[in-house]
């Protein structure tokens, strides 16, 4: 039984890990795309190298690009492009300091598709070489283009005290689309929150994890002062944001408590559903304990429907831990064990007494079997098949106490058969028991 409980807890813990990890990723994606309105672009694009697919919404255009071994979706202002071909195939361009993309294709109903070719700007590559960045391949150059990294970008970094950029840092800035606007937002945040000068590597880490200015400021606005960047990263990775905290409607919840709640799979809906069971003044710690023990609201409601209206949170956890379910209780009731206490059901489960064990003994005529006797028999290894075996050697109507005594002394139907084969026939069960005790 202990093994089953451990397995159940392990499966639950793994499920919570998956749930938490999945939620954190969803929240990160949501922050990155918070201005998408979620319906801006649905990516079903599986283009080949050099193909593009686009959607126009308001003053912006989202384009999916396919490369030789990559796909990348980026958004641009419509005003950056030359005239788009509508209804009839044609060409249009997007030009930046890093180069020019020449598009061929057509737009209909604000959707377009076609092919593209990227033409690097050799003068800008020469400039990059002067900054120490050489041997830049096309995909990297495209990321530089997409992020709109230009000469003024480097000047802006230098003005803010960032010099000596490494190739890895440069690549990260381009790949994470950390453009001038994003840098400005971060620098303003660092000044406002008195974070001091934050390294490029930390800025990249913040961006990778979806920790943007709005996310950090939301905690300050929510009353949480002096939230460090590392703490903000932890909160984002664990799927904790201010909406999650506010929905609990708990006064003075700490960020550590919020993180624990998310890690253990306790959300406001679960908390409210526990309260709806009549468990008033439910603490956050108790909710976490209930979730850790796998106590669902449906489980508690089923136990209550079985007639146990005053079940406590502690008792619900015990029942789950011991494998007692509403269906198990119903099966016991159907066997004639009415109004059985929850403590007794736990004892039965702990000792491995299932309803088939009881049913088989009842079928042999032991109608008055009670829970205590069933546990005792199970502990001593006495089953219906053990008792039934004695019928084949001429002993019927054995009492349960006698069956238990025989088992304790090692007397089985097979033992009696062997004794009879030796000529020891017509002995009583007590006599066979004495023979067994004597070592025969």
N, C-alpha and C positions, 0 to 999 in steps of 0.2 A: 504493500500500500504506500509506504514511504517513497518507494521508487516512482510510483505513479504520480504522487504529489510533486516530486522534484521535476519530473518530465513536464507536468502541466505548467509549473512555474517557469521552467526554462523556455517553453514554447510561448508563454505569455510575454516574458521579457523580450524575446526575439521579435514578437509581433509589435510590441511597443517601440522597439528600436527602429523597426521598419517604418512604423507610423510616424515617429518623430522625425526620422531622416527624410521621409517623403514630404512631410509638411514644411520642414525647413527649406527644402529645395523649391517647393511651390511658392513660398513666401519670397524667396530670393528672386525667382523668375518674375513674380508679380511686381516687385519693386523696380526691377530693371525695365519692365514694360508698363509702368503705371500710367503713362500718357498714351498708351496704345488704344485705350477704351476696349481692349480685348478683341474687338471685332475689326481692328484695322487691317490685319493681315493674317490669313490662315495658311500656314506653310505646308503645302503639299508638293512643293517643288522638288523634283528629282532630276534636275537638268544635267546635261553633259558639259564638259569643259567648254567655256566660252559662251554659255547660254545664260539668259536672264529672264526673270519673271517679276512683274511689278503690279502694285496696287496704288492708286491715287486716292488720298482722302484729304479734303480741304486744301491746305496749301503745302502738303507734303506728299512725298512719294516713297514708298518702301520697295526696295529692289533686292531680290535674291540673286546672288551671283554664284555660278558654278565654276570651279577651277579644275585642275587636273586631279587633285586629291582632296578637295575641300569644297564646302559650301559656306557662304556668308551672307547674312541679311543685314542691310544698312538702310538708314533713312536719310533723306535729303530734302531740302526746300525745293519746291518746283521752280522757284526763281533762279536757281543755279543752272538750270538746263537751257539749252537752245530749244526752239519750238518742237513740241512732241508731234510725231506723225499720228493722226487720228483717222481711222477708217481705211487708210491706204498706207501700205508699207513705205518706210522711209528711214532716214538717219537723223540722229540728234547727238549732242555732245554734253559732257560734263567736264569742265576744265578747272584744275587747281594747280598750285605750284609744283606738286609732285609729278604731275602728268595730265593726260587727257584720256577719258574713256569715250570711244566712239561706239554708239549703239546703232544697231539695225533692227527694225521690227515695226510693230504697229500697236496702237492702243484702241480699244473699244470698250465703252461703258466703264471707263476708269481702270481698266485692267490691260496690261500689256505683256508682250513676250517677244523674244528674238535672240539675237546674238550680240556679243560685244567684243571689243578689242582694246586693251590698255596700252597706251603709248607713254612710256616714261619720259620725263623731262631730263635730258642729259645735263643741263645746267644745274638742276637741283641735286642730281646725284653727285655732281662735282662739289657742290656746297656741302653735302653730307660727308663726303670723303674728307673735306677740310675740317669737319667736326670729329673725325676719327672713325666714321662709320663707312666701311668699305665692304665689297663683296655682298651687296644686298640683292637677294633674289627677288623674282617677280612677285611672289605671294606677299613677302614682307613689304615690298614697295607699294603693293595695292593697299595693305593695311595702313601704311603711312598716308596714302592718298585718301582712303576712307575717313581716317581720323582728322584729315586736313591739317597735318603737321607741316608747317612752313617755316620760313626764316624768322618771322615774328614770334613763332611758338618758342624757339630757342631763346630769343631775346627776352621773352616774358619769363621763362624759367630762370634766366640769369638775373633778371631784375629782382626776383624773389629769393635769390640766394642759392639757386640750384645749378651748379656747374659740375663738370667732370662726369657727365652721364655715361654709364656703361652701355655696351651693346645690348646686354640682357635687359637693362632698364628701359632703353629706347624701344626694344622689341615689345616689352610688356605694355608700355604706354600706347603703342600703336595697336596691338592686338586687343587690348581692353577698351579701345575707343575713348581714351582719356584725352579729350580735345581741350582746346583753350577754355571753353565755357565750363567744362567739368573742373579743370584746375582752378579757375577763379572761384567757383563755388566752394571747393575744398579749402582754399587759402583763406577765404572769408570766414569759413567755419572755424578753422584753426585759430584765427585771431579772436573771434567772438568768444570761443570757449577756452581761451588761454592754453591751448595745447602746445604752443611754441612751434618751432620748425619741425615738421613731420617729414620723415624720409620718403624718397620716391618709392622705395620698396613697400613701405606701409601704405602709401596712397594706392598703389596697385593692389595690395591685399584688400583694402577697404572696398575698392571697386569690384574686385573679383567676388567678394562675399555679399555684394549688394548693400553695403553700408554707405548710403549717400547722405547728403546734407539734411534732407528732409527727415530721414530715419533718426539721425542723431538729435536733431532739434526737437523732434516729437517728444523725446524723453524729458528734455529741459522744460518744454511747455507743459508737460504732464506733471511737473513737480519734482522730477528726479534731477538733482543738481550734481555737477561734477562726475558725469558719466564718462569714463575714460574710453579711448578708442578701442582698447583691447576688450573692455567690457561690452562695448557696442558690437564688436565682432562676435563675441560669445552669444549675446542676445540674438543676433541675426542668425547665427548658425543653429541655435536651438529653436528658432521659429517664434521668438517672443517679440511682439511689437506692442505699441500703445493700445491698439484696438483690442488685442488679446487681454491686456491688463484691465482696460476699462470695462469690458464685458463682464468681468467677475463682480464688479460693483462691491469690491472689498476695500475698506479704508486702510490706507497705509500699507498696502502690499509692497514688500521689498522686491527688488529685481531678482534677488537670489530665490525668493519664493516663486516668483513667476517662472523662472527657469526650471525649478524643480517640478512645478505643475506641468509644464510642457513636456519635460523629459519623461514624466510618468504617465502621460496621456490623459491628464485631467484638464478638460476645457470647460468653459462656462456652461455649456449645455449639460455636461455630465454633473457638474456641481448643482445646477438647478433641478435636475431630475432626482438627485438624492434628497434634496429638500422637499420635493413633491411627495416623497414616500412617507413624510411625517418626521423625518430626521431633522429637526430644527437645530439652529446654531451649529451646523456642520462646520468644523474647522478645516482649514486647508490641509493640515497634516493628516486628518482622518480621511479626507477624500483621496489623498495620495495612497494611504494604506489600503483603502478599499480597492482602488484601481490596481495596486500591486498584487493584491490577492485574487484579482480576476472577478471581482464582484460587479456584475452588471445590474442595471435597474430591472431588466426583464427577469433576471434570476430572483431578485428580491420579491417582485410582484407575484411570481409563480409560487414562492414559498408562502406569501401572505394569502394568496388565493386558496392554498391548501389548508388554511385555517389558523395559521400562525401570524396573527395580526401584529403582535407586539415584538416582532423580531428586531433585535438591536444591530447596529453596524458590526459590533464585535462578534455576535453570533453568526451574522451573515458570512464574515470572513472565515470563521471556524468551519461552517458548513461547506464552503467552497474548498477549503484546504483538505477536508476529509472526504470530499467526493460525494456529498449528500445533495441530491437534486430533488426538485418537486416530483419528478417522475418516479424516483426511488421511493419517496414517501407514499405516493399513490399506489405503487405496487405492493408495499407493505399493508396499506389499508385494504387493498383488494384480497389479501390473504387472510383478512380478519383481524389484523392488528390495528385497531382504531385508536384515535387519540394518543398515538405514540409521541413521546416527548422528543424534542430535537436533540437533546443530549443522548437519548437512547439510539436515535438514528446514527449519530456520530460514532457511538460505541460499536454498533453493528458494522458500520463501514470500516472502522479501524481494525476490527477483527476478521474482516474479509467475509462477512455474512451477506451474501446476496440473496435475492428473492428466489432464485432457482434452488439454492441450498435448502431454504425453508420449505418451498413447495414440494420438493422430493421427499422430505421427511414427513410432511403432512400426508402425502400420498400413501405412505406406509402405515398410516393410521394414528400418527402422533399429532392429533388435532389440538391438544392443549399445550403445545410447544410455545414457550414464551421467549422473549428476547434474551434474558439472562441465560437460559438453558441453551439457546442457539449459539450464543457466544462461547459458552463453556464447551459445547460439543466441537465447535470449530477449532478452538484452541487445542483440544485433545485429539484432533484429527479424525473425529467420528463423522462419517457422512452416510447418506442413505444407501449408497452402494456398499459400504462396509457392513452395515446392518443387514442389508438384503442378502449378502453373501452367506450368512449363517442359515438362511432357509434352505439352501442347496445341500447343507449337511445335516438337516433335520431339526433345526432350532428356529422356531417361529415365535412371535410375540415376545421378543426381548425388550426389556425396559431400556429406556435411554441411559439410566444410571449404570445398568449392567453392561450395555454396549461400551460406555465410556471406560468402565473398569477393565473390560476385556482388552480394549485397545491399549490402555496404559500398561497392561501386563504382556502385551505382544501376542495376544491370542487372536488369530484370524481364521477365516473359513479355510484357507489353504493349509494352515497349521493342523486344524482338526482333520482334514482329508489325509494328511500324511500320517497322523496318529492312527487313523482307522486302517490305513494300508498296512500298518504294523500290527494289526489285530486288536487295537485298543478301541473297541466299539462299545456302544451303549453307555458311554460315560456322560455325566452331567457337565455343564459348562464350568462349574466350580472345579470339577475334577480335572478337566483339561487345563484349566488355569493353574492348578497346583503342579501338573506335569511340566507346564511351561516355566513356572517359577523354579522348578527343580532342575532345570537345564535340559530337559528332554525336547 
